[in-house]
Amino acid sequence: MKRSVSLALLVAGSVSAAAQAQVSPEPPAAQPASGASEDIIVTARRVGERAQDVPIAITAISPVQIERQQIRTLTDIQKLSPSLSITPLNGSSSSASVQIRGQVQTTAGIGVDPSTGVYINEQYLARPAGLDAAVFDVASVQVLKGPQGTLFGRSSVGGALLVETKRPGKDFGGYVSAAIETPYGYTLEGALNLPVSENIGVRLSGLRQYVEGYTKVLNGDYRLDDRDRYALRGTVQMEFGSFKNVFVADYFHSSANGPAFFPVTFNPLLVSGTSVVGAQYRAAIAEQATLDWHEKNSQFKPFSRAHTGGVNNITTFEVSPEITLKNIIGARWQYANDTVDHDGTVAPVLSTKVESDTRQFSEEFQVQAKPIDSLSIIAGGYYFWEKGHDFSNSYVNRPETATARTQNRFEAKNENFSAFTQANYTLLTSFPAHVFAGIRYNKDKRNIIFENRSVNADGSFTCIVGGAGADCHKPASKSFPATTWTAGFDVRPVEPVLLYGTVGRGYRSGGFNGRATSLAQQVPFEPEFATSYEIGAKTNWSLGGNVRAMLNVAAYTMDYTNIQRALVVISAGAPVSIVINTPSARIRGVELEGNLRFGSDITLSGFFGYTDPKYKKYIDNGVDRSNNKFTFVPKIQSGATLDWTVLRSQQGDFAFNLNYAHRSELQLEVVNFPGSVVAGYDLVNASVRWDKIVGTRLSAEVYAQNLFDKDYEVGGFGAAGSVGVANVIHGAPRVVGLRVRLPFGEE
C-alpha cells in the first residue's frame, strides 16, 4: 500500500463596539458538555449574544459537536444544519460550493461572487479555493440563514457561514490529537497556548491530514478521492484595559489527485455512437457498470492543488461604557490549480485544466453605541479590494495532452464600498420586546480584461474575443450600486419562548463572465436580489429535574429576482461557461432544530429542513423552463444525534454517539436533463469513547463513518445538455478509525 509565500503582512489597529453596553466577547474557548445551541455565544449581530436570544434563524455549532461528530472539513458541517448544502465545486478537492435556502454558487471564477458569504474570524473570503480547508481548533461555527443585508452585506443573499477560531487563553496549555483509520488515512492535530505576560498571549495550532484514496484506478498506479493537506495558524492577543487586539495568521496547503467522477447519464444526440470518441465513451459506461462502486478507469491522472494564506487583525477600544470602536483589517491570497476529467471515462470527451490566483484586502470600521438604555446602535463602513486571474484550458473530443485546445483567460479587479447602520430599540412593555432595523448602501465596481483564445495544433493562437485588438485584450468595467436592508421584531411573552419576525433584502453584485467570447456574451450580467419574509420561535423548557428541551422553528418565503445562473454552452465549437440572469423565482421553506437533554449524560438532538424553490418566469431561447428544478438544492435535509455517557467511574467515562443524516437528490444542470442528478442519501455514523482514562486526561474514541457502508453520491458535474455528459462523485465507503486526544496545562 502506497504511503505516502509570499505574503504582505499587515498588522493594524484601530477601534469597535458593543451594543447593549458590552464589547463583543471573544469566542468561548470551551463549551458545556452538552454542546447545545443555547449554550453558545454567537456574533450574528456583530456582538456577543446567546444563540437563543437572537431573532434570526441560526445553527450554532460548538467544539464539542465538532469533535463528537467527526467534523473534519467545512463540507461536514451540512450534517448538522437544515437548509445548508455544501458540495465539491468543479472537481476541486479543496473548493466548496455553499448553498443556504436555495441560494447556490455554480462557478468559481473571480468574475462571479458566491451567494453565501463565508467569514473566518470576521474576515470575508471571496473565493472558494481552499474553502473546504480542515476545521480545526475552532471556537464555534455559525450558520446564519436568509439574506444578511445589513451587517454581513458581502454576497450574502442566502446567508452567511461564520467560523471563529480559538483565541489565546491566560494560562499555559494545549492539546495533541492523533487518529488513524481504514481505508488508510491519518490525522494529526494540536494546539499550544503560551501566555507571554499577563496581557499578551499566543496560540499556535496545526493540522496534518492524509487519506490514501477511496477509489482505485484500475488502469493506473494511483487512487482518487484522496486527501493530502496541512494547515497552520498563529494567534496573538493583547489586552490592556479597554484596548484589545487580536492578530491571526494562517496557511493552508492541499495537494491531491482529486475526486473521482463517475458517468451517470449522457446525451445521445451529442455523444454519438458512430463517432470514435462516442463509441469509446459508451463502451466505457457499459464497462463501469461491471465495476465496484469505488473502482474505475481513467483517461489520465488528474490533480487538484490549492495554497491559501492570510493575515487578519481585529482591534477593539472601549471609549466609554456607552461607546466602543472596532476595526477589522485583513489580506488573503488564494491559488488553485486543477486538472479534471469531467466525463469520468477513458474516452477524451471533456477535460479541463484550470488555474486561478487572487489577492484580496478588506477593511471594516465599526462604531457601536448605547446612547440610552433602551437603544443600541451599530454603524460602520467597509472596503474590499480583489485582483487576480483565471486561466482554463478545455479539451473537447481530444486528449488532455493535445496542443490544440480552447483557452479561456481573463484578469479582473473587484472593489466594494459600503456603509451600514442598524439599531435595536427596547419597547416599554410588561415583557421583553424589541424592534430593530438596518440599512446598507453598497457599490461594487468590476473591471475585467478578456483574453480568450483558441490554441492551434502548432502552438499558435487565434483570438476569439469579439472586438479585441491585436494583443487579444478587451477591457470592460461597470459599477453596480444597491441598497439592502433588514427590519424586524422579537418578543418574549413568557421566559421560555422568543417569538420573532423579520424582513430583509440581500444583494449579489453583477459582473462579467470572464470566459465570454462573443460581444453578446461580454455584456455584464446584472445584480440579483432576494427579499425574505420570516417568522420563527425559539424555545427553552425545563421539564423537571435535570431535563431540558430546546425547539426552534422558522418559516420563510423569499422573492428572488435577476437570478444569476452559470450555463455551459457550445461557442465556436468549444464549451463556454456563461452567466445569465433568469427573471424571477420564489423560495419557501420550513426549518426545525431541537434537542432534549437529561443532565450532562444524555443529549438527543435533531433538525429538519424543507426548501421549495420555484421559478416564476424562466424563458430560455423561447422555451418555458419555469418547471425546472434549482441546481444543487435538496428539497429535504434532516438529521438526528444521540450522545449518551453510559457510565462514569474512577476508571473513566464511557459514552457513545450515534448520528444520522439525510439529504434528498440534487439537480446538476440549470437546464434540467433527465438523469443528470446526484442521488439522495441516508447515512449513519457511530462512535464509542473513553474519557478520563484511568483518572488521566487522556481520551480515546473508536468511530465508524458510513457505518452500514452505503453507496452514495456527494456532488457532480452536469453538461449533458451542452457537451453531452454528466457525472457524479461517490461518497466515502465505511471508514473505521481510532482517535486519541490528550489536553495538557489548563486546556
Secondary structure by P-SEA (a helix, b strand, c coil): cccccccbbbbbbcccccccccccccccccccccccccccccccccccccccccccccccccaaaaaaaccccccccccccccbbbbbccccccbbbbbccccccccccccccccbbbbccccccccccccccccccccbbbbbccccccccccccccbbbbbbccccccccccbbbbbbbccccbbbbbbbbbcccccbbbbbbbbbbbbccccccccccccccbbbbbbbbbbbbbbcccbbbbbbbbbbbbbcccbbbbbccccccccccccaaaaaaaaaaaaaaacccccccccbbbbbbbbbcbbbbbbbbcccccbbbbbbbbcbbbbbbbbbcccccccccccbbbbbbbbbbbbbbbbbbcccccbbbbbbbbbbbbbbbbbbbbbccccccccbbbbbbbcbbbbbbbcbbbbbbbcccccccccccbbbbbbbbbbbbbbbbbbccccbbbbcccccccccbbbbbccccccccccccccccccccccccccbbbbbbbbbcccccccccccbbbbbbbbbbbccccccccccccbbbbbbbbbbbbbbccbbbbbbbbcccbbbbbbbbcccccccbbbbbbcccccccbbbbbbbbbbbbbbcccccccccccccccccccccccbbbbbbcccccccbbbbbbbbbbbbcbbbcccccccccbbbbbbbbbbcccccccccccbbbbbbcccccbbbbbcccccccccccbbbbbbccccccbbbbbbbcccc
